[in-house]
Amino acid sequence: MYRYDEFDHAFVSARVDQFSDQVARRLKGEISEDAFKPLRLMNGVYLQLHAYMLRVAIPYGTLNAKQMRMLAHVARTYDRGYGHFTTRQNIQYNWPKLSDTPAILKDLASVEMHAIQTSGNCIRNVTADHFAGAAQDEVADPRPYAEILRQWSSVHPEFSFLPRKFKIAVTGAERDRAAIQVHDIGLQVKKDENGNLGFAVYVGGGQGRTPLIAKKVRDFLPEEDMLSYITAIVRVYNLHGRRDNKYKARIKILVHETGVEELTRQIDAEFANLKDSVLKLPDADIRAIESYFALPELPARAEGWEALAKAKKADSGFASWVSQNVQPHKNPDYGMVTISLKPIGGTPGDASDTQMDLVADLAERYGFEEIRVSHEQNLILPHVAMADLPALYEALSGANLATANAGLITDIIACPGLDYCALANARAIPVAQAISSRFGSQARQAEIGELKIKISGCINACGHHHVGHIGLLGVEKKGAELYQITLGGSGDENSSIGEIIGRGFEPEKVTDAVEKVVNTYLGLRLDPKETFLQAYRRVGPKPFKEALYGGATAEAA
């Protein structure tokens, strides 16, 4: 993974000193809250419902064992013993004292971590495929490009105060595991007919109040033009993006109102002025960054296959875990392991300090010290020998980290909701816990197969409900919490926005409603191999509406 150079160390250290002074002045009353707000937001500090919240950047979801131990230290020392991993591959702490934030940032800086630009109207943490560098299907590791974007965008003088927050995601495979089409800019690494590396470029995706799928504006952009072309996109947005209405300030609205053809013309005109400027990436510089992300030397471990077969035969729980949570690696003797942060009945994305310490230990012992955070709020050990899977499973089982549900109905994405967030209209965590408990049986989950449930506590859609196969949106109506159900969403290479099925359900009824949706799917699928999403796209919403509402009105809440 990328290691800080002298500039990085000096830059992050200076930022900690600067913010420490700002916090001290705020605590003395020398700065008002209104004046302090933009300063704290640019350093990842929010004022939530009950306390301050600190969001720490995990660039492109990659961290090492030492950094994970520091995250555990922060949770133990400055918070309430846990952290919450988010859909932007970051971690949030929900209970730090404002007076402690400078010390937290100083501790993080000691392991090359920070909270810069995890909030504010700037270019946020660049995300990437959580299997990057290890997946069999990738054209190239997307993380070197994400790192170049991180360096370019950090405290960019032109783009630090955009009309609205701005999010970029990069994937290196045709199978999109980074949800690039629901980002402001999405990049898919690909090769042209001559084998040269470049990108398909998508612009204007996003969720929230107006969910839209991004438009492809370039089928192939040479890799040396990445920064100049993205600069052109953000310049056009910075110039024309609406600042008069925060609900219409994202680039997706600019694309929608201007039209993709006209916007592409403007981007191309700006790009023509930048194409041969200092923003052109020299091949040597790209390859230098790429060298940081080289695959570790993986010794041959062919003995693992026989040991794995014996262990699976002896333990059905282990066999289920391997089937669901271990994916094929580039090296056939290894696997990519998903550590589920979705125990049955638990809070999605939460990890305790002791669990984080254990993951750090296991990464050192079995995973070449590499850890990833997925946008689906799980952790990944990307390089684990098949021979080590039984021992890894045993260690994870003892810490409630071996739930065999990656991609299944209990692998639920959920935002913190009204339990923490000042913007939320409804709770998300209790709903996720109730659904998880209802469908917790391993046999039941296996019968249902791949099904992604995503829950948001408000229209900002931090829980990605718009692209859930089943999405739940918490709304407030006449002082009560209700949950709208959307069906048919997807955040992969065939992205789609889910359809609102009808009026919302009360908290005590929403789990029953989800079960009706699931049972309807099981009754109409052609065979067990037809997934929920495939079945929904085949039959449409009608049978699900009938199951939920019968002859009653299905008017949306």
Secondary structure, DSSP 8 states (H G I E B T S, - for coil): -----HHHHHHHHHHHHHHHHHHHHHHTTSS-HHHHHHHHHTTTEEE-SSSEEEEE--GGGEEEHHHHHHHHHHHHHHSSSEEEE-TTS-EEES---GGGHHHHHHHHHTTT---TTSSSSSB---EE-TTTTTBTTBSS-SHHHHHHHHHHHTT-TTTSS-SS-B-EEEESBSS-SS-GGGSSEEEEEEE-TTS-EEEEEEE--B-TTS-B--EEEEEEEEGGGHHHHHHHHHHHHHHHS-SS-GGG-SHHHHHHHH-HHHHHHHHHHHHHHHTTSTTS--HHHHHHHHHTT--------TTHHHHHHHHHHH-HHHHHHHHHHEEEBSSTTEEEEEE-S--TTS-TTEEEHHHHHHHHHHHHHHSTTEEEE-TTS-EEEEEEEGGGHHHHHHHHHTTT-----TTSTT--EE--GGGT-TT-SS-SHHHHHHHHHHT--HHHHHHH-S--EEEESSTT-TT-GGGSSEEEEEEEETTEEEEEEEES-B-STT-B--EE-SS-B-HHHHHHHHHHHHHHHHHH-SSTTS-HHHHHHHH-SHHHHHHHHTTS-----
